[in-house]
Amino acid sequence: MSGEEEQDTARLEYSSALPLGYVDIFVFSSFLGLLFYWFFIRKSKQAEIQPTVAANGNFGKNSNSFVDKMKKGHKQIAIFYGSQTGTAEEFAGHLAKDAAKYGMKASIFDPEEFEMEHLSRMEEIENSFAIFVVATYGEGDPTDNIREFHEWLEDDQEGLECLKYVVFGLGNKTYENYNTMGRFFDKRLSELGCTRLFERGEGDDDGDIENDFLTWKEKMWPAILDYYGIDLANLTLSLDLIRQYDLKIHTDISDEKIFLGEMARLKSLVDQKPPYDQKNPYMAPISVNRELHKGGDRSCMHIELDITESKLRYDAGDHVAIYPTNDPELVEKIGQVLNIDLDVVFSLVNKDEESNKKHPFPCPTTYRTALLHYVDITSRAKGNILQSLIEYAQDSKEKEFLEKLTKNDDEGKKLHQEWIMDDHRTIIDVLQDLPSVRPPIDVLLEFQPRLNCRYYSISSSSKLHRHSIHVTAVVVDYETRLNRRMKGVATTWLAKKLPN
């Protein structure tokens, strides 16, 4: 059995607890233990199970008040996110790091897990305020994890006049209901008497959403600092201030405690019984994987998932979310560039003991596993990781180049567009092209975005194919302007999967 097969076989034993709303269904498919996650995104039909919203806003799963957690950790800022694919949550993390950089302390909260009525208690914390980073989902809908808070806020709520807030919304201008949720939360909080500390920001996923976010927050933070009388000139900025996790190396740990690619450990996969949801996903085999194009350079796959035993239902046009694995060759390349042993077992442990998120991904694990399954290494290098690299540039010219590249002025934007966006430079490309820049692997793992799902429309009709789900996917494989090979993460992974 190959090393990759050994990794994937381990993933069969446990599976993923992914964000799931009342309209989502998961399926896990496998070949040689390969996990393949998907869920349906219903747009028109009412779900069989409706969410329950308590009248007093006590819809969270966590009995602890987020305000009490903030008090215990001496935090001033509560950052709430509404995220479906992970971008809003990622941006919330950037804001928490920014807060530390500016001498403030922030905690990140999932509205689904806490009693949002406690927003009225924010006045108990001196100089406190809330940041809402919310994505618009589907046809102007809230994301699953913020749906109940949205419904609660629509009602007439009292006692929120003390709340100070800012909002950043995420959307896509190709949709009619662009940034509906960001605009709703901003307007509704203002209507309830809350104090807006800075104008709402909006990011367009059809354009450069990261640059939209960067431009907004670089104006937002000075306004916040000015409001609270914090002098930016007196602040000492360093990477240590914004690090959220500490590295712990494990030299003596049993194999069964080490995560090898599974997103979470679920006993439900050992004994499959309905009803199926995010805590009890259905595991389905890939029954068909065939090439649609005969000849030519373009590859297009027809994939079928067998759901005969699940009794799950779907509609044409529902979406499939595929959680892939990175190319092992790219992982090896990172190990070589950074000169590390990829099989070292480690954990990244949150410095904030009060945080519900103890690790950025399942730990303990190995560097190899983290790079294969948990960290995005093929997308264009993000601004936050580029900024963190400055400290590790040994060559003065390379350091100066990174400083110019990360400045949010006309010169920096032009350089970033050409060097990162147009040339499609990934973090691997950046490290190869700047040989004096060699960050510790834990810095890269903390600052790189998580490896998120890729969405595909279901190409079959349940009227004709009740017991299978069909996906049609073009294999992404092309050369960049640098004559470097770029492969799509999900389609490259799927192309290697054989049917049972």
ZIQUI-V729037 format. One record per residue. N is the residue number from 1. NEAR is the number of other ideal C-beta (glycine too) atoms within 10 Angstrom. Layout:
n=[N & N]
near=[NEAR & NEAR]
This chain:
n=[1 & 2 & 3 & 4 & 5 & 6 & 7 & 8 & 9 & 10 & 11 & 12 & 13 & 14 & 15 & 16 & 17 & 18 & 19 & 20 & 21 & 22 & 23 & 24 & 25 & 26 & 27 & 28 & 29 & 30 & 31 & 32 & 33 & 34 & 35 & 36 & 37 & 38 & 39 & 40 & 41 & 42 & 43 & 44 & 45 & 46 & 47 & 48 & 49 & 50 & 51 & 52 & 53 & 54 & 55 & 56 & 57 & 58 & 59 & 60 & 61 & 62 & 63 & 64 & 65 & 66 & 67 & 68 & 69 & 70 & 71 & 72 & 73 & 74 & 75 & 76 & 77 & 78 & 79 & 80 & 81 & 82 & 83 & 84 & 85 & 86 & 87 & 88 & 89 & 90 & 91 & 92 & 93 & 94 & 95 & 96 & 97 & 98 & 99 & 100 & 101 & 102 & 103 & 104 & 105 & 106 & 107 & 108 & 109 & 110 & 111 & 112 & 113 & 114 & 115 & 116 & 117 & 118 & 119 & 120 & 121 & 122 & 123 & 124 & 125 & 126 & 127 & 128 & 129 & 130 & 131 & 132 & 133 & 134 & 135 & 136 & 137 & 138 & 139 & 140 & 141 & 142 & 143 & 144 & 145 & 146 & 147 & 148 & 149 & 150 & 151 & 152 & 153 & 154 & 155 & 156 & 157 & 158 & 159 & 160 & 161 & 162 & 163 & 164 & 165 & 166 & 167 & 168 & 169 & 170 & 171 & 172 & 173 & 174 & 175 & 176 & 177 & 178 & 179 & 180 & 181 & 182 & 183 & 184 & 185 & 186 & 187 & 188 & 189 & 190 & 191 & 192 & 193 & 194 & 195 & 196 & 197 & 198 & 199 & 200 & 201 & 202 & 203 & 204 & 205 & 206 & 207 & 208 & 209 & 210 & 211 & 212 & 213 & 214 & 215 & 216 & 217 & 218 & 219 & 220 & 221 & 222 & 223 & 224 & 225 & 226 & 227 & 228 & 229 & 230 & 231 & 232 & 233 & 234 & 235 & 236 & 237 & 238 & 239 & 240 & 241 & 242 & 243 & 244 & 245 & 246 & 247 & 248 & 249 & 250 & 251 & 252 & 253 & 254 & 255 & 256 & 257 & 258 & 259 & 260 & 261 & 262 & 263 & 264 & 265 & 266 & 267 & 268 & 269 & 270 & 271 & 272 & 273 & 274 & 275 & 276 & 277 & 278 & 279 & 280 & 281 & 282 & 283 & 284 & 285 & 286 & 287 & 288 & 289 & 290 & 291 & 292 & 293 & 294 & 295 & 296 & 297 & 298 & 299 & 300 & 301 & 302 & 303 & 304 & 305 & 306 & 307 & 308 & 309 & 310 & 311 & 312 & 313 & 314 & 315 & 316 & 317 & 318 & 319 & 320 & 321 & 322 & 323 & 324 & 325 & 326 & 327 & 328 & 329 & 330 & 331 & 332 & 333 & 334 & 335 & 336 & 337 & 338 & 339 & 340 & 341 & 342 & 343 & 344 & 345 & 346 & 347 & 348 & 349 & 350 & 351 & 352 & 353 & 354 & 355 & 356 & 357 & 358 & 359 & 360 & 361 & 362 & 363 & 364 & 365 & 366 & 367 & 368 & 369 & 370 & 371 & 372 & 373 & 374 & 375 & 376 & 377 & 378 & 379 & 380 & 381 & 382 & 383 & 384 & 385 & 386 & 387 & 388 & 389 & 390 & 391 & 392 & 393 & 394 & 395 & 396 & 397 & 398 & 399 & 400 & 401 & 402 & 403 & 404 & 405 & 406 & 407 & 408 & 409 & 410 & 411 & 412 & 413 & 414 & 415 & 416 & 417 & 418 & 419 & 420 & 421 & 422 & 423 & 424 & 425 & 426 & 427 & 428 & 429 & 430 & 431 & 432 & 433 & 434 & 435 & 436 & 437 & 438 & 439 & 440 & 441 & 442 & 443 & 444 & 445 & 446 & 447 & 448 & 449 & 450 & 451 & 452 & 453 & 454 & 455 & 456 & 457 & 458 & 459 & 460 & 461 & 462 & 463 & 464 & 465 & 466 & 467 & 468 & 469 & 470 & 471 & 472 & 473 & 474 & 475 & 476 & 477 & 478 & 479 & 480 & 481 & 482 & 483 & 484 & 485 & 486 & 487 & 488 & 489 & 490 & 491 & 492 & 493 & 494 & 495 & 496 & 497 & 498 & 499 & 500]
near=[8 & 9 & 10 & 14 & 12 & 12 & 20 & 23 & 16 & 17 & 22 & 18 & 15 & 21 & 22 & 20 & 17 & 16 & 17 & 16 & 22 & 16 & 21 & 19 & 23 & 24 & 22 & 24 & 25 & 20 & 16 & 15 & 15 & 24 & 24 & 24 & 20 & 27 & 23 & 22 & 21 & 19 & 13 & 8 & 11 & 9 & 12 & 9 & 10 & 8 & 14 & 8 & 16 & 12 & 9 & 10 & 21 & 14 & 22 & 22 & 9 & 14 & 8 & 15 & 15 & 28 & 21 & 13 & 19 & 24 & 15 & 12 & 14 & 9 & 23 & 18 & 22 & 25 & 23 & 27 & 27 & 29 & 23 & 26 & 18 & 17 & 20 & 29 & 24 & 20 & 27 & 23 & 23 & 20 & 21 & 23 & 20 & 19 & 22 & 17 & 16 & 19 & 17 & 20 & 14 & 25 & 22 & 22 & 23 & 22 & 25 & 22 & 15 & 26 & 21 & 23 & 20 & 19 & 26 & 17 & 19 & 21 & 15 & 13 & 16 & 7 & 12 & 20 & 24 & 21 & 25 & 25 & 29 & 30 & 28 & 27 & 25 & 17 & 11 & 16 & 19 & 25 & 25 & 21 & 21 & 27 & 21 & 22 & 26 & 20 & 14 & 19 & 22 & 10 & 9 & 7 & 18 & 8 & 13 & 19 & 11 & 15 & 20 & 18 & 23 & 27 & 28 & 28 & 26 & 29 & 24 & 16 & 12 & 9 & 16 & 8 & 15 & 18 & 25 & 20 & 25 & 25 & 19 & 19 & 25 & 24 & 13 & 16 & 23 & 14 & 11 & 16 & 13 & 20 & 14 & 15 & 18 & 20 & 13 & 20 & 23 & 21 & 26 & 17 & 19 & 11 & 11 & 16 & 17 & 21 & 17 & 18 & 23 & 21 & 15 & 19 & 21 & 11 & 12 & 20 & 20 & 14 & 13 & 21 & 16 & 12 & 14 & 16 & 7 & 16 & 9 & 12 & 4 & 7 & 12 & 7 & 12 & 9 & 17 & 8 & 14 & 20 & 18 & 19 & 20 & 12 & 15 & 13 & 10 & 16 & 6 & 5 & 11 & 7 & 8 & 7 & 11 & 17 & 24 & 20 & 24 & 20 & 19 & 13 & 14 & 18 & 10 & 17 & 20 & 9 & 7 & 14 & 8 & 11 & 10 & 20 & 17 & 18 & 12 & 18 & 26 & 24 & 20 & 24 & 16 & 20 & 17 & 14 & 17 & 10 & 12 & 12 & 12 & 5 & 6 & 7 & 7 & 10 & 15 & 14 & 19 & 15 & 25 & 22 & 25 & 18 & 24 & 12 & 12 & 19 & 12 & 19 & 13 & 22 & 14 & 14 & 14 & 21 & 18 & 26 & 20 & 20 & 20 & 23 & 23 & 20 & 17 & 16 & 8 & 18 & 22 & 13 & 16 & 21 & 17 & 10 & 15 & 15 & 8 & 15 & 10 & 19 & 11 & 13 & 20 & 19 & 19 & 21 & 17 & 15 & 10 & 19 & 9 & 16 & 17 & 16 & 15 & 13 & 16 & 20 & 16 & 21 & 21 & 18 & 26 & 20 & 23 & 22 & 27 & 26 & 26 & 25 & 25 & 22 & 23 & 19 & 21 & 19 & 14 & 17 & 23 & 19 & 18 & 22 & 18 & 21 & 18 & 22 & 26 & 18 & 14 & 17 & 19 & 11 & 12 & 9 & 10 & 18 & 18 & 12 & 18 & 21 & 14 & 15 & 23 & 19 & 14 & 14 & 9 & 8 & 10 & 15 & 17 & 11 & 16 & 24 & 13 & 12 & 18 & 19 & 15 & 13 & 16 & 18 & 21 & 21 & 26 & 17 & 19 & 19 & 20 & 15 & 14 & 20 & 11 & 12 & 22 & 15 & 21 & 12 & 21 & 19 & 18 & 22 & 21 & 23 & 25 & 23 & 19 & 13 & 23 & 19 & 20 & 19 & 15 & 18 & 13 & 22 & 17 & 19 & 13 & 17 & 8 & 9 & 16 & 14 & 15 & 18 & 25 & 17 & 22 & 14 & 22 & 13 & 17 & 16 & 15 & 11 & 10 & 14 & 10 & 14 & 6 & 15 & 9 & 14 & 16 & 18 & 22 & 21 & 20 & 17 & 19 & 22 & 18 & 12 & 17 & 9 & 15 & 12]
